[in-house]
Amino acid sequence: MSWLSQYVRPKIRTLLGRREVPENLWHQCPSCQQMIFHRDLEKSLKVCPHCGHHMRASAAERLGWTFDLGSYVTIELPKVINDPLRFRDHKRYAERLREAREKTGLEDALQVAHGTIGGHKAVIAAMEFSFLGGSMGAAVGEGIVAAARLAVLQQAALVVFTASGGARMQEGAISLIQMPRTVLATGLVKEAGLPFIVVLTDPTMGGVTASFAMLGDIAIAEPGTLIGFAGPRVIEQTVREKLPEGFQRAEYLLEHGIVDHVVPRGQLAGTLARLIGLLTVKEAA
């Protein structure tokens, strides 16, 4: 048997080569801690099949899941000054931007694309939370304005997927200016009589919540989404009271009239198509 173990078996291994096992085949649900095979997670649109927890998704995934047949055209957003204040804490802001761009492949925390949803023309602006926490600086503000103008130009519905920690502190007052700018941009869509729908995803906080995120004709939230201005811990420390269970979560806000619908991710595309059809003003023949 020595010739089999010493010669034949090594020869076979050399011919076939070692098969490396790919990484990230399994993902652990942050809610129930169950392990999920990556293909099952893709089929479920990053929703845990065990407990229904909605995991965070990228802007590109949002676009692919929502547009008909996953077909859409992205637009190039206006360029802005990278580091207007030359901000630095323990790391330069310019360096943070470079690292975020390498990590995500995006210029900033927003992607804008146009296509159809249920056969209806639509423009989608999707925020990317993995890009500096989806913070809103000049680039995001310019992107929302560009999306609104494109919707008016194409006479299409505007859908915004929010995912943000708030204003981008490294841009100071420039980031705060984006709040009224985005409000005015959404006003253009409404003046044109076009649907403006906001889909609130986890998390939606700070200046984004305090501006365009709460101005949609209809506000939809994914299950379990954290929505608010200041975080629960900050509020508790300020008012010195224990907050209700589930405070600032989508279901709590639905009960108190802050959002209109809480829609599971698998039903979002169909819900958006139906709402756009109902909200679109059709001229009489």
Residue pairs with C-beta under 8 A, 6 or more apart in sequence:
24 38
25 37
25 38
26 35
26 36
26 37
26 38
27 35
27 36
27 38
27 41
28 34
28 35
28 36
29 35
29 36
29 48
29 50
29 51
29 53
29 55
30 53
30 55
31 48
31 51
31 53
32 48
32 50
32 51
32 53
34 48
34 50
34 51
36 48
36 49
36 50
40 49
41 55
44 266
45 57
45 61
45 65
45 265
45 266
46 54
46 55
46 56
46 57
46 61
46 265
47 53
47 54
47 55
47 264
47 265
47 266
48 54
48 55
52 223
52 264
53 224
54 201
54 202
54 222
54 223
54 224
54 225
54 264
54 265
56 129
56 163
56 201
56 202
57 65
57 201
57 265
58 104
58 128
58 130
59 106
59 110
59 111
59 126
59 127
59 128
59 161
59 163
60 111
60 126
62 124
62 126
62 161
62 201
63 70
63 72
63 74
63 111
63 113
63 124
63 126
64 70
64 72
65 265
65 268
65 269
66 117
66 124
66 159
66 268
66 269
66 272
67 113
67 115
67 116
67 117
67 122
67 124
68 115
68 116
68 117
68 118
68 119
71 115
72 113
72 114
72 115
72 124
73 113
73 114
73 115
74 111
74 112
74 113
75 112
75 113
75 114
75 146
75 150
77 107
77 108
77 110
77 112
77 139
77 142
77 143
77 146
78 142
78 143
78 146
80 137
80 138
80 139
80 142
81 138
82 94
82 97
83 92
83 93
83 94
83 97
83 170
84 138
84 171
84 174
85 93
85 170
85 171
85 172
85 174
86 93
87 93
87 170
87 171
87 172
93 170
96 132
96 170
97 132
100 106
100 130
100 131
100 132
101 107
101 131
103 130
103 131
104 128
104 130
104 131
106 128
106 131
107 139
108 131
108 137
108 139
108 140
108 143
109 127
109 128
109 129
109 131
109 132
109 133
109 134
109 135
109 136
109 137
109 139
109 140
109 164
110 125
110 126
110 127
110 128
110 139
110 140
110 143
110 144
111 125
111 126
111 128
112 123
112 124
112 125
112 126
112 143
112 146
112 147
112 150
113 123
113 124
113 126
114 121
114 122
114 123
114 124
114 150
114 154
114 156
115 122
115 124
116 122
117 157
117 159
117 269
117 272
117 273
117 276
118 269
118 270
118 272
118 273
118 274
118 276
118 277
119 273
120 156
120 157
120 273
120 276
120 277
120 280
121 154
121 155
121 156
121 157
122 156
122 157
122 158
122 159
122 272
122 276
123 147
123 150
123 151
123 154
123 156
123 157
123 158
123 159
124 147
124 159
124 160
124 161
125 143
125 144
125 147
125 158
125 159
125 160
125 161
126 160
126 161
126 163
127 134
127 140
127 160
127 161
127 162
127 163
127 164
127 208
128 134
128 163
129 163
129 164
129 165
129 203
132 168
133 164
133 165
134 162
134 163
134 164
134 165
134 208
135 164
135 165
135 166
135 167
135 168
135 169
135 175
136 164
136 166
136 167
136 168
136 175
136 178
136 179
136 182
136 206
136 207
136 208
137 167
137 168
137 170
137 171
137 174
137 175
137 178
138 171
138 174
138 175
138 178
140 168
140 178
141 175
141 177
141 178
141 181
141 182
144 160
144 178
144 181
144 182
144 185
144 186
144 212
145 181
145 182
145 185
147 158
147 160
147 185
148 158
148 185
148 186
148 188
148 189
149 185
149 188
150 156
151 157
151 158
151 189
151 192
151 194
152 188
152 189
152 192
152 194
155 192
155 194
156 194
157 194
157 195
157 196
157 197
157 276
157 279
157 280
158 186
158 189
158 194
158 195
158 196
158 197
159 197
159 198
159 199
159 272
159 276
160 196
160 197
160 198
160 199
160 212
160 213
160 216
161 199
161 201
162 198
162 199
162 200
162 201
162 204
162 208
162 209
162 213
163 201
163 202
163 203
163 204
164 203
164 204
164 205
164 206
164 208
165 203
165 205
165 206
166 205
166 206
166 207
166 208
166 209
167 175
167 176
167 178
167 179
167 206
167 207
167 208
168 175
169 175
175 207
176 207
178 207
178 211
179 207
179 210
179 211
180 211
182 211
182 212
183 211
183 212
183 215
185 212
186 196
186 212
186 215
186 216
189 195
189 196
190 196
190 217
193 281
194 280
195 217
195 218
195 275
195 276
195 279
195 280
196 215
196 216
196 217
197 216
197 217
197 218
197 220
197 272
197 275
197 276
197 279
198 212
198 213
198 214
198 215
198 216
198 218
198 219
198 220
199 220
199 221
199 222
199 268
199 272
200 213
200 219
200 220
200 221
200 222
200 225
200 227
200 250
200 259
201 221
201 222
201 225
202 222
202 224
202 225
202 226
203 225
203 226
203 227
204 213
204 225
204 226
204 227
204 228
205 226
205 227
205 228
205 229
205 230
205 231
206 229
206 230
209 227
209 228
209 229
210 229
213 219
214 258
217 279
218 260
218 261
218 275
218 279
219 258
219 259
219 260
219 261
220 259
220 260
220 261
220 262
220 263
220 268
220 271
220 272
221 227
221 250
221 253
221 254
221 259
221 261
221 262
221 263
222 250
222 262
222 263
222 264
222 265
222 268
223 250
223 251
223 262
223 264
224 249
224 250
224 251
225 249
225 250
226 248
226 249
227 248
227 249
227 250
227 253
227 258
227 259
228 235
228 248
230 238
232 243
232 247
232 248
235 243
236 242
236 243
244 252
246 252
250 259
250 262
251 262
253 259
254 260
254 261
254 262
261 271
263 271
